[in-house]
Amino acid sequence: MTASARKTAAAAAAADSQLQNTGINTTSVPVEIGYMNVIPKCVDSAGKYPVYENLPETYAAINSYLADNPLEGSRQTALHLIWPV
C-alpha cells in the first residue's frame, strides 16, 4: 500500500468514526466510489470550430451508460443526473 493510499484509508476511517459518533448510519455511506470524465460528443468538426452536442443529450447518454455500467466502488450505487426534459 502506498503512502497516499494509507493516508486516504486513515482519513476514511477517521470520517467513519466521526459519523458513528453523530449517530448517522454508516453502513449506507459508501467508502469509495469510482469516477469518470465526460466530454460531449462532437457532432460537426468541418468548420473553424467544432460543434458539440447539448448538455441534455450528454446527460441522457451518461444516464443510459450508468444504468448498465455503474461506477466502481465499495457499494453499488447509481448516479442519475437530473435535467428537465
Number of C-alpha atoms within 10 A of each C-alpha: 6 7 8 9 10 11 12 12 14 12 12 14 13 12 14 17 12 13 14 13 9 8 8 12 10 14 10 8 12 12 15 12 13 9 10 7 4 9 9 15 14 11 11 11 10 8 7 6 8 10 14 14 13 12 12 14 14 16 17 16 14 17 18 12 11 15 13 9 11 16 17 14 13 12 14 10 13 14 11 13 11 10 10 5 6
